[in-house]
């Protein structure tokens, strides 16, 4: 189930503008091949946040075929981007797409399970913008590992936190097919919305976006 009224989605999608024609080709390829990438309204919001934040280094968890990382590179021309993908085939397509788009020197694609990759990463490697968009039942692990690599006033964006409204109510999962993912996502949201010195807004855009802002709340 779409979390937003279908007519609203249709209207907003009608206003969508691609950042680059080549990126639109990759979006179409992903849609035709059932490769999940950021939804159009999610992309628009993240791009707006990037324009405000102007991050120096971005970490992405979940590359797929490199679409979102390439959008980030297109908007933040001097920002270094590190993205992690656990599926070799997707990683290889991502590297090809990134090369073809000319972002090879800006985006590094790391292969492996993001939790392990982050555990092995030098603690001195810091990021001020983090996008979590991988295995939905591992968000807490991703978030905790990512936190260790955050600059003081970083922004952490977690995508798909409403799981097509399943996070909100079990009635949207009548056969209990996604029971574990739902339980874990509810626990994750409970966790991040109660952390000290991190302010989180859960926004009903796309499939639900949690925007967490780090920093001392008394500042
Ligand atoms: N961010 C991409 C975009 O919008 O273009 C889409 C990412 S897709 C929703 C999620 C990706 O995360 C998949 O390609 C999947 O293979 C990868 N993934 C799942 N679990 C992972 C993990 N533990 N570590 C790294 N990547 C993972």
Boltz pocket constraint, residues with backbone or C-beta under 6 A from the ligand:
constraints:
  - pocket:
      binder: B
      contacts: [[A, 36], [A, 37], [A, 38], [A, 61], [A, 62], [A, 63], [A, 64], [A, 65], [A, 66], [A, 67], [A, 68], [A, 69], [A, 84], [A, 85], [A, 86], [A, 87], [A, 90], [A, 112], [A, 113], [A, 114], [A, 115], [A, 133], [A, 134], [A, 135], [A, 138]]
      max_distance: 6.0
